[in-house]
Amino acid sequence: MVQLTIDLPEQFLDQEVRNEYTVTKERKEIWAVELDLLSQLQRVLDKYNLKYFAYAGTALGAIRHNGFIPWDDDIDLIMNREDFTKLCKVAKKEFKHPYFFQTEETDFGCVTGLAKLRNSNTTMILQSHKSRTFSFNQGMFIDIFVYDNIPNDQKEREIFFDKVEVLKAKSLKFRNTFHCDKAELNTPKGRIKNLCEKTIKFFHIKNPYYKKLSNLCQKYNSQQTEYVADLFSFTKVLITKKAWYNESVSQFFEFLSIPVTAEYEEYLSEHYGNNWRTPKALPPDHGFEPIIDTSKSYKTYKF
C-alpha cells in the first residue's frame, strides 16, 4: 500500500468479520487510502469553513456502522453549489501530489459533473473506462457531489430532468467519440481518434455540451424550492429535501468523524426504506470488476 498522511490505528488493516461479512485486508487497504483522502479533504473544508455532508451510502454507513458499510468501498460527500464553487477555487493550491482534485476544469476530458479527490499513486479504473485510452487521472478517489435546486412542480421537474439527461448523454458521447478503444489503437480509425484526442487536449477545445449542462443544472438556484438533487453526476438522480441539509450532527466514521444530516432518520428512510437499520450485503457499485491497486499508480496500467 502507498504511504499515507494519516496514522492508522493499530490492527486497522487486519481482516475481520463485520455483520457476518468478512472484510479482507485488501478491502481494508482500500478503506485506508480513502480515509486518508477524506482527511485531506476535511482539512481544506474546515480551513475555509465550507459546509458538507456524508451522502448516500456513506451517510448510511456512518449511522448504521460508525464507518464503512462492510461490503462497500467508497466515500461520498455532498455540498451546496456555493461552497462547492469556493472549494474548486482553492483546490489547486491546497492539494499537492499525490492528492489531485479532479473536475473537468482541472483534468480536461474526464467530463465529471462532480469532483473527485484522487491519490495519483494508486489505481481505480472503472469497468466502463478499461477499454478506452482515457488520459485523465484514474487514481483511487472519493466523490464530492454538488446539489442544485429542482422544481417543486412534478411535471416541470420531469421535463427538466429529461433535458438534463439529454445533455448528459451528448456530453459523454462527445468525449467518447475522440477517445479510441484500445483494440483500435493500431488501426487507421484508432490513429485518427488518437490524433483528434491529442489535438483537442492541446488546444483545450471545450466539450460544447458540458457548459450547457452545468448552466442547466443551476437554472433554479435563484428560486425558492423544497427539493435539491445532484443533477450533474452521471448516476441515478437522488432527490432530497433541501431542509435536510440545514443542520448536521457529527458521527464516527471508522477512526474519523463526518457530518451527517441531523434529519438522518427521515433521510435514510426515504432513500433506503423503513428497514434501513437491517444490513443487506450488496456488491460495491463502482462497476463490475474495476482495476484497483493500492500500491501502484494508474499510469502502470496505461496502454
Secondary structure, DSSP 8 states (H G I E B T S, - for coil): ----SS---TTTTS-EEETTEEE-HHHHHHHHHHHHHHHHHHHHHHHTT---EE-THHHHHHHHHSS--TT----EEEEEHHHHHHHHHHHHHH--TTEEEE-TTTSTT---SSEEEEETTSEEE-GGGTTB---S--SEEEEEEEEEEE-SSHHHHHHHHHHHHHHHHHHHHHHHHTS-BGGGTTSHHHHHHHHHHHHHHHTT---TTHHHHHHHHTTTTTS--SEEE-TTSSS---EEEGGGGS-EEEEEETTEEEEEETTHHHHHHHHH-TTTTS------SS-SS-EEESSS-GGGG--
